[in-house]
Amino acid sequence: MRHSIVFLILLLLVSGARAQGFDTRTMESFATGLFEQMDLDHDGFLTAEEYAHAGGGGFPVDYELLDLNGDGVVAKSEYLLAVRKFHPPTHQQAI
């Protein structure tokens, strides 16, 4: 239940940021902050446990899809790539 609430809150925040017309740089800054909050041991990587504990950071993406190099952890760069892929700029932002 707790994970569902965290997921819903983060999803609403991301959706609200997009609706406000935040540009890509602002969205990445927002995502960086989420990553840092999810990285409970502050080692610069997300484990599957940290990702699950935070309800996925508001992104309904399986952890395995974020781990692009298959090393068992998600680096901040991998997470930001996923943000760009799954939350591209709106048409208005792209202009």
For each residue, the residues with C-beta under 8 A, 3 or more apart:
1: 4 5
2: 5 6 55
3: 6 7 52 53 54 55
4: 1 7 8 55
5: 1 2 8 9 55
6: 2 3 9 10 54 55
7: 3 4 10 11 55 56 58 60
8: 4 5 11 12
9: 5 6 12 13 58
10: 6 7 13 14 34 54 55 56 57 58 59
11: 7 8 14 15 58 59 60
12: 8 9 15 16
13: 9 10 16 17 30 58
14: 10 11 17 18 27 30 58 59 87
15: 11 12 18 19
16: 12 13 19 20
17: 13 14 20 22 26 27 30
18: 14 15 21 22 27 87 90
19: 15 16
20: 16 17
21: 18 90 92 93
22: 17 18 26 27 30 93
23: 26 27 89 93
24: 27 28 84 89 93
25: 28 29
26: 17 22 23 29 30
27: 14 17 18 22 23 24 30 31 83 87 89
28: 24 25 31 32 80 83 84
29: 25 26 32 33
30: 13 14 17 22 26 27 33 34
31: 27 28 34 35 57 79 80 83
32: 28 29 35 36 76 80
33: 29 30 36 37
34: 10 30 31 37 38 54 57 58
35: 31 32 38 39 46 57 76 79 80
36: 32 33 39 42
37: 33 34 54
38: 34 35 46 50 51 53 54 57
39: 35 36 42 43 44 45 46 50
40: 50 53
41: 50
42: 36 39
43: 39
44: 39 75 76
45: 39 73 74 75 76
46: 35 38 39 50 51 63 66 73 74 79
47: 50 51 72 73
48: 51 52 63 72
49: 52 53
50: 38 39 40 41 46 47 53 54
51: 38 46 47 48 54 56 57 63 66 74
52: 3 48 49 55 56 63
53: 3 38 40 49 50
54: 3 6 10 34 37 38 50 51 57
55: 2 3 4 5 6 7 10 52 58
56: 7 10 51 52 59 60 61 63
57: 10 31 34 35 38 51 54 79
58: 7 9 10 11 13 14 34 55
59: 10 11 14 56 82 83 86 87
60: 7 11 56
61: 56 65 66 82 86
62: 65 66
63: 46 48 51 52 56 66 67 74
64: 67
65: 61 62 82
66: 46 51 61 62 63 74 78 79 82
67: 63 64 70 71 72 73 74 78
68: 78 81
69: 78
70: 67
71: 67
72: 47 48 67
73: 45 46 47 67
74: 45 46 51 63 66 67 78 79
75: 44 45 78 79
76: 32 35 44 45 79 80
77: 80 81
78: 66 67 68 69 74 75 81 82
79: 31 35 46 57 66 74 75 76 82 83
80: 28 31 32 35 76 77 83 84
81: 68 77 78 84 85
82: 59 61 65 66 78 79 85 86
83: 27 28 31 59 79 80 86 87
84: 24 28 80 81 87 88
85: 81 82 88
86: 59 61 82 83
87: 14 18 27 59 83 84
88: 84 85 94
89: 23 24 27 93 94
90: 18 21 93 94
91: 94 95
92: 21 95
93: 21 22 23 24 89 90
94: 88 89 90 91
95: 91 92
